Every structure is written in C-alpha cells, then in structure tokens.
Amino acid sequence: MLVAMLAAFPLAAQVQSGGPRESLKQSTLTAPPAPACASSTARPNAPTPEQRRAARQLAQRGQEASILGDSVGALGQLRQAATLDPTDPDLAYQLARAYETAGAGADAAKEYCRFLTLAPTAPEATEARERARILSPPRPDPTIVAATSAFNLGVNAYNNGQLVQAEVHFSTAIQNHSSWADAYYDRAIVRAATGDKDGAVDDYTRYLGLRPDAPDRAQILSRIDALRRPGLSPGQALSLGLVIPGGGQFYVRRPVRGVLSLVGFGAGLAAALQQKTSVVTIDTTFSGPFGTTYPGTVKHVRKERPYLVPGAAVAGGILLVSAFDAFAYSHSLKAGPRRVSVSIGPAAGALAARVSLR
C-alpha cells in the first residue's frame, strides 16, 4: 500500500495549469464578390454635332479594319471615336469588344461598364455585365486583408506561447471584421488562459450569438458555466488536506488522488496502532513460610506497538504531501504554471516529507 501511495506522488512533479492547451479555430474569411462595375451617376458631356459625325466615321473605319483582320487599327479607330463621342453606347460596346479581342481584359471590362452606364436596359446589357465580371481584375477588400493578417499573427503568437500578443492580434482582427465568429472563439481561449474569465465569457457568448447552430455549442456552454464558477482557494485546499486525509484533493476535483491519500493514510495509521501481545516467563525464587526458599517462574503479559513510529511517519507524510500537492495544484490554476517538488526521506529516525514551491 505504501508503494502505491508513493507512486501517486512523484518525487519531482510539475503541476501545469488548465491541462493541455486548447486548440484554436483556424478559419479564413471569404469576401463577398465585389461588383464588377462601380455605380456612377456622372454623365459625360454631350459632343457637338461635328464630333458625333467624326466619331461615326471613325467607328465605320474601325469596323472595316476589323473585317480586314487589322485588330490594332480597328482598336485605334474605335478609341478615337469613343473619345469624340463618349455618350454613344454602341461605341462603348464596340470598343469593349475590340479591347477583349486584343487581350486587354481590364480595359474591356471598363468599357463594358461604361456601356452599362449609358444603356443599362439594352439587349446586350446581360452579356456585357457578365463579361465585365469575368474580365474585371480581383479587388481585395482591405478590411478582409487586415483582419486575416491579424488573425494569422494571433494564431502564430498563441502557438509560440505569446498570449498577450495573441490577444492583441485577435482584437485587431475583430476590429476589422466584427462578425468573425472564430476570432471571438480564439480570443476567448487566450483570455481564459491569461485568467480574464469575464472577457472569455463575453467572447464565448459573442461566438454563440454569431453561430447559434455551432456544433460545439454544448461544449462552449459548459466552458462558460465553468468560467462563471468561483475559483478554487489554495488556502482552503491546504486546510482541508491537513484536517481530512485527501480532503484537499477532493476539493480540487482530483478524486483518484483523494482516495489514494485516504487509503494510504488509513493504512499507515492502522500500522501505527497495531498492538502486539507477548507473554514473558521470568525465573525467580520464592520464600516459604519457615524461611526456606524454592525456585519458580513468573509470567508477564507485555503489550507493545512495534510499528508506531514508522506507521505514524507514513500517515503523516502522506497527509502533508497530499495537502501541499492540492495547495500547489489549486495555486497553479490561479497563478499559471508552478512547480512543486516533493521528497520523502529519513530524518531523525523517521520518514519526513519536504515540499518546495517555485
């Protein structure tokens, strides 16, 4: 039994707070597709009749050049025509097609958008809108980029054990994208690890508000309930452990160690109180009534407790070790990682326990 109890309390044990590190959610933001054509209400100035006639002539030449396979010439003619008459939707559409043929997708998209501004209900509007969407270069959302960058920095900082920096980065991500549920979840984990229980509860609550159908909802609610419960008191754990064998371990919710402490203390106490009875026969001389003597024996019953000292030392050592171990564990949950060193060895003819915290 003593061997089992000593195995329950390693000679050098490190107490870590909070168990294994929680895993973060590492999601990505997807920006909604940006409209290919920016809305614009500005209308170009109307050309003069001479400019309009010249634009038609240039457009006709451009069409002829296109038929002859001169795409460069056609593009140049149409560009001049559109400059002279920027109000003609047909010129805008033809110029867009010429740009697309030449491989200038961005310019083609711009001209398709100008065509849609001039003739939003034209029969070609649906086709022009689709072509503009396909040909438009991607336009990243600056807020999405900033939020994603801060989020990734927060994940890296957390993985490197830099909790303060991780919280700052996740807060930056939330400022740039206030509806990112996973950013609230990850910041809640960081805040719980740093002891900010109220902040962690707020972030978990926001996470569930943004994702009411989250698959881990029950787990999050359990975490919120645990964070709202009063914390363990190291002093209470120590006092209970010193008064009740294993009481401190039960207080800090480690029932296995509590049972082992109780059983080990009881075994040591039982050994200390074990009584051994022996009968000792002593030779002696008796005196007769007439002054004569004769030999005889006397029997004495002797009662002793041969294991009183070692049994009491074992019971006391287990009581102390269990109490201080519960104290150190409770303190580590409140103040972060701590190291408790426990050693048991002979001192003054008995077993003694030495506990040190640092």
N, C-alpha and C positions, 0 to 999 in steps of 0.2 A: 504493500500500500504506500509506504514512504517513497519507493522508487517511482510509482505512478504520479504521486503528488509533485515530486521534484521535476519530473518530465513536463508537468503542466506549467511550471515556471522556469523558463530557461535561465541559465546563469547570466547571460547577456542578451536582453530582449529589447528590441526597438519598437516603440509604440508609434504608430502612424495615425494621423487624424483622418477621419472620413472614409477609410478603406481605399479601394482602388480609385484612381482618377476617373471622373466621369468623361464620357465621350461626347464631343461636340457634334453638332449637325453642320455638315459642310455642303451647303446648297449653293446654287448660283441663281442670280437674278436674270430674268429674261425680259428685256424691254419690249413693250408693245410695238408693232410695226409702225414706223413713222410714216405719215402721208407723203407720197412722192412729190406732190405739188403743194407748196405753201400757199395758203389763201392770200389773195391780194385783190384789193378793190381799186387799185390805181389803174386808170385807163390811159393808153398812150394818146398823145396829141394827134389830132386828125391831120392827114397830109393835105397838101394843096392838090388841086386837080392835075397840075403838071407832074407832081411827084407820083400821083397814083397812076397816070398813064405810063410814066417811065418804069414804074415798078412792074406793070403788066407786061411791058415789052421785055424786061429783063427776065421775068418768070417764064415767058414763052421761049426765050433763047435757052434758058436753063433746061426746059423740058426737051428741047431739040437736042441739046448736048447730051442729055441723059439717054435719049433714044440711040444716039450715035456711040454710046459707051464711054463718053467723056465725063466721068463722075466728078473729077476735080473741077472741070469747067462748069458743070451744072451746079455744083455747090457754091462756087464763087458768084455765079449769076443770081442764084436764089438769095444769098446773103445780102447782096446789094439791093435786091428787090425788097426784102424784109426791112432793111434799114430805111428805104424811102417810104414804105407804107407799112408801119408796124400795126395797123388796125385790121389788116386783111387776114382772116383766119385761114383761108386757103393757102396763102403764102407761108404762114407759120407751120401748117401741116406738111406742105411740100418740103420746106427746109428741114423739118424734123426727120422726114424720110431720107433726105439726102445725107444728113449727118449720120443717121443709123447705117446707111449703106457704106459710108466712109469709115465706119468703126468708131466714131466719136459718140459713145453712148451718153456721156454726161450732157453734151451739147444737145443731143437728140431729145433727151428727157426734158431739158429746159424748154425746148421749142414745143414739145407736146404739151407741156404745162401752159405755155403761152397760148397755144391753140385752145385749150380748155377754158382759159380765162376769157378768150374772145368769143367762143362758141360752145358754151357748156352743154347745150342740148342738141348739138349737131349729131347726125347719124354716126359719125366716126368717133364720138366722144368716148364710148365704152372702150373701143380699141385703143384710143390714144391714152386713156387713163391706165390701162393695163401695160401698155408699152412703157409709159413713164415709170410705172412701179418697177418693172423689170430692169430698166436701164439706169435708174437712179442709183448713185453710189450710196453705200451704207452710211448712215449718220448716227454715230453712237450718242446715246443720251449721257450728258456729262454727269448727271446725278447718279445714274446707274453705275457708271465707271468709278466714281468716287466712293460709292457705297461698297461696291465689290472689292475695290482695292483695300479699303479699311477693314472689311470683313476678313479678307485673307491675311492681313497683317495681325489681326486679333487671333486667328487660329494658330498662326506660327508662334506668336508670343505665348499663348497658353501652352502649346506643346513644349516650349522651352522653359516653362515654369515661371514666366514673367506675367504674373496675374494682374498687377496694376496696369501695365501697358496693354494687356489684353482687354481689360475693361474700357480703357480709353478708346481703343480702336473700335470695339463693338459699339460704343456710344456714338462715335463718329459715323459708323455705318447706319445707325438708326436715325441720326440727324439728317442724313442724305436720303434715306428711304424709310419713313416712319411706319410702313406697313409690312416690313420684312419680319415675318414671324420667327424664323430661325435665328436672326440676330438677337431678338429678345431672349430666346431659349439659351443661346450660348452665353449671353451676358449674365443670365440668372445663374448658370453653373459657376461662372467666375466669381460672382458676388457671394454665392454660398460658400465657395472655397476661401474667400477672404473674410468671412464672418459677417457680411452685410446681409442678415436674414431678411430684413424688411425689403431691401432692394431686390433680393432674389424672389421674394413672394410677389412683388409688383411685376417683375418681368415674366415670371411664370403665368401670372394672371393675364397679362397682355398677350402672351403666346396663345393661351387657350381662347382668348377673345378673337384673335385673328384666325385661329384654326379650331373652331368649335367641334369639328369632327375628327380631330387628331387621333391617330391610332394609339398614341401613348397617353391619352387623356387621364386614364385611371392612375397611371404611374405618376403623372405630374400632380394630380390632386393629392396623392399620398405624400409627395415631397412637400407640397405647400402645408399640409397638416403637420408634418414633422418639423418644418421650419417655424411654425407658429407655437409649438410646444415649448414650455420653459426649458432652458438648458440644464444640463447636469451640473451639480455643485461638487467640485473636488473635495471641499471640506466635509460635505455630507457623506461622500463615498468613503473617505478615510475614517470618519467617526463610526459609521455603520460597520465597516470592516473590522475595527478594533473591538466593537461591542459584540457583534454577532459574527461568528465564523462564516465567511463567504458572503456576508451581507453587502459589502461594498461591490462585489462582483455582480450580485443580483441587481443592485441599484443602477449600475451602468449597463445593464442588459446583456450580461455575458453569463448566462445560467450554467453553461458547462463548467466554467472555472469556479462558479459559486458552489456547485455540487461537489467538485473535486476538493475545494477548500474545506467544505463542511465535513466530507468523509475523512479527509486526511487529518483534520483537527480532532475529530472523534476517535480516530484510530490512535493518535498519539496520546490523547487523554486517557483512553482505555488502557493503553500500555502503562502509563504512569500510575494509574490507580490499581493496577493488578496486584493482588496480595498473595504472598506465598507463605504457607504454614508448614513449619517443620517441628519435629519432636527431638529434643536433645537429652541423652541419658548421661548423667554425671555420677561417677563413683564417689562415694562418701563413707564416713564412719559414724555409726550411731552409738549412743551411750545407753547402757542398760540401767535398770533400777538399783543394782547393787554395785555400781561403779565399774562394771565391766563394759567393754566395747566390742562391737562386731561390725563387719563391713556390710555395705548396702549400696543401692543405686537410687538416684532421684531423676525423674523425668520432668523436663521443662518444655512447654509449648511456646515456640517462637514465631511471631508474625512479622513479616517484613515486605517491603515493596522494592524489589531489586531494580525495576525499570522506571523509578520515579523521576530521576534526573533526566535521562535521555528522552523519555516519553514526554515530559513537560517541555523539554527544549524543542522537540519536534513540533508539538502542538503550538507552542508559542511562535516558533519560526514560521510555520505555515500561516498563522493568524496575521503576523506582521507582513509577510510577503504578499499575502492576498490583499490586505488593506492598502498597502502602498502601491501595489500594482493597479488596483481600482482607482486610487487617487491619481496616479500618473496618467492612466488612460482617460479619465474624465478631464484632467487638466489639458491633455493634448487636444481634445475635441474643442476646447475653448480657446487655446492659445497656439494652435498649429503643432507641427511635428515636435516631439520631445523624445529624449532617450532616457530610459530607465534601466539602470544596471543593478542586478540583484545577485548577491553572492552569499553562499551559506558555507560556513566553515567552523572549525573548533575554536573556542575562546573560553579560557578559564575553566577547562574541563567539561564544557558543554557546547552544544551547537548554537551558533549565533547567526542571525541574518543581518546583512548590511545592504541598505538600499541607498542609491545615489541618483539624483536627477540632474540633468544638464541640458 
